[in-house]
Amino acid sequence: MLELININKSYTIGGSTFFRKQTMKVADDICLTLEQGMCLGLVGESGSGKSTLGKMILGLEQPDGGEIWFEGKNLLTLNKKERLRMRRHIQTVFQDCYSSLNPRWPVYESIREPLANFEKLSASEEKRTIQELLVAVGLKPEDMTQFPHQFSGGQLQRISIARAIALRPRLVVLDEAVSSLDVLIQHQILQLLMELKQQFKLSYLFISHDIMAVRSISDPLAVMSNGRIVETLSVKEPLSSMKHPASRQLVASILPSHPRDRHASKLVSSSAG
Ligand SMILES: Nc1ncnc2c1ncn2[C@@H]1O[C@H](COP(=O)(O)OP(=O)(O)OP(=O)(O)O)[C@@H](O)[C@H]1O
């Protein structure tokens, strides 16, 4: 469904009186494949380049070189009209559910926005679709008249997910989509994402710094470090089999359920490598 071939991207920073101009490579010859109906996990430490890669797939950033193939089309060679048409098939959910919804809009308006841009629905069809989407993400149809400040973080993320799937996209880029939520709510949202993947025949790119969250939903997962994919792991392989130091560091950062086990967990993670 999605294939990235030799993606390169650099940012130039500095160039002021105090800071020398520097070029920072955030994608270094990246090759990745996502099969239809799968969830590809992308995990790495902060600043490794994960979000930039997600943005390039979404068309929010341009790579310096490479190819991004989505369902047989190279997204980087599409004209403006084709790109717009393609946009409905690739949607996203960001980490910050508080800023991704307009605080002055009732939920109805937020979910309606993509529908109004891409579908020609009557007012009653729009209303029915929005109510169905709210139910699909575990909310009530009558929630559509409420405003964002009337919801918890987990409920807001459910609304963001409802908006992301409103156009029945084929791929959803989930960028740290559960990172701002507490552990119990994270678990519920991950469960919901898995159910929606089946129900709406979605494929996911799941981006996170949290290897446990990535592991719980993804197959396979890819580890990113300094703009490079340094290791990939299938669901059948245990985390302890990962060899690259960046992967081992992510595994070592998993907190044991009880502080008394911390020493033991450190020993396990160091012997795993
Ligand atoms: N528009 C930009 N201009 C300059 N530098 C940028 C820009 N966007 C990102 N960067 C830098 O590129 C690097 C990679 O950023 P990116 O957000 O892709 O990493 P990440 O792995 O998603 O990390 P995080 O989880 O912390 O967001 C970082 O050092 C970041 O500061």
The ligand as an ORCA input file, in Angstrom:
! r2SCAN-3c Opt
* xyz 0 1
  N      10.607     22.805     10.309
  C      11.747     22.490     10.907
  N      12.851     23.262     10.782
  C      14.023     22.919     11.363
  N      14.199     21.818     12.113
  C      13.148     20.997     12.289
  C      11.866     21.281     11.700
  N      11.010     20.282     12.047
  C      11.717     19.420     12.815
  N      12.981     19.851     12.957
  C      14.046     19.149     13.697
  O      14.227     17.905     13.075
  C      14.531     16.901     14.061
  C      13.547     15.778     13.915
  O      12.255     16.265     14.334
  P      10.965     15.321     14.388
  O       9.859     16.109     15.006
  O      10.754     14.715     13.071
  O      11.465     14.183     15.413
  P      10.622     13.145     16.257
  O      11.376     11.867     16.236
  O       9.225     13.121     15.787
  O      10.705     13.748     17.716
  P       9.524     14.185     18.701
  O       8.849     12.921     19.098
  O      10.231     14.859     19.822
  O       8.656     15.120     17.891
  C      14.478     17.599     15.409
  O      15.785     17.901     15.812
  C      13.679     18.854     15.137
  O      14.081     19.900     16.000
*
